[in-house]
Amino acid sequence: MRIPVKRALASAVFVLAVSGCASVSGSVDAPTTPLSRYSLQVEPGLDRIALAVHDQGLSANQHAALRGLAARYGASGSGHVRIESPSGDDPVAVEQAYAVRTFLQAAGVPEDRIQMAAYAAPDPRAPVLAGFESIRASVPDCSLETRNMGARFSNQSSGGFGCAITANMAAQIAYPRDILGARPMTPADSGRAAVVFDNYRRGEVSSTPQEPLVNGRISGAVE
């Protein structure tokens, strides 16, 4: 059986066209979706302040700076706070380093989370350093991404698509450790649940009694 020439040529053209499309679509670098191309990442950081050494001890500004450091450490919830005094055995600098430790403990930092150390300084009265290692969300620079919006013969998204969304999310996350995983949940109040179920089984009211109103106001309200 002879195949017509026109039909053979049409089949050859079709095969070449299909193979050409396959080669174009296969040239797209993986990953091929915005969700897999851009994902939230974290990078290490250092939250540290330098405190000048004063003969009179910690100043009011230094108290405020240490209070802010303790609050940020409480929000991070991991690692140690490291207090470093300049080497050189200056008694005032050493005394200020221990004053920093005392203040941080009073501000809520656990004693076992505070480390004391010394660092090589050019001056015995160099500042006392206090800080801790932190992590921050990595914000991609979308201006560096290629944005070729020309004609394409594939069904893939353009380069840079999804970068702005990831950058905005990274810039707004208040607790970057949430990127690494979910926070542990506190245990349920099983005692209160048992009381509610027990009242329900007995056919009694299971809700908490409401405070009575006196002259249209709750009696226990603080005026």
Phi, psi and omega in degrees: 000127181265136178268130180302147182297319182297319180292322179295318179294321179296320179295320180296318179297320180297317179297317179296322180293317179296315179295326178295317178296321180296321180291326179290313181293328180285346181281350180287128182289139173283149001281159190254357180240151179300326182293328179268339179283322180237125178220154181292132180230161176238157177220150183289151178218177180221119177257104186218143177238153177248130183243120178296147182272124179241144176295333182274001181093197183291137179271174179295321177296322179291326175299315180295319180294319179291324178296319177294322178296317179296322179293318179292324178292321177298327179285330180283317172072024178205163179078191182237153170269124184252123178253122183239124176257151181292141177289155181129357175059038172284119185297327181291319179294318178295318179297322180291324178299318179288330175294324176296317179298316179298319181294318180295323176296317178294334180276359175112000178279123181300146183298323182285356177260007182249130178243139178252138181205174176234151177231152180289115182238147179288343183226132178299339177260025176294162184297154171273131182257139177219130181182182181209157177283139181225175173234151179223156179289136179276119181262114181291147176270098185290342180291341180272351181280144178286139182230065179280105181260020179285187182294136178227147180252030177229171180259022183269156178286158181285157178297138182089351181290123182100350182292317183297321180296315179296320180296319179294319178296317180296325182286340185257351183287122183279331183235090186300339180294343175296337178293326182284333181169169181287150177286149178293141181274145176285152181295150180288153178277082184291332179296313179294321178297322179295321179296316181297314180294323179296316177296322180295319180294328180276358180079018180263169178293127183264349181278161178286135179300139180273149178293141179289152178265134177241115182056039177080006181234154176289133188294329183268010182288142179275121180277000000 
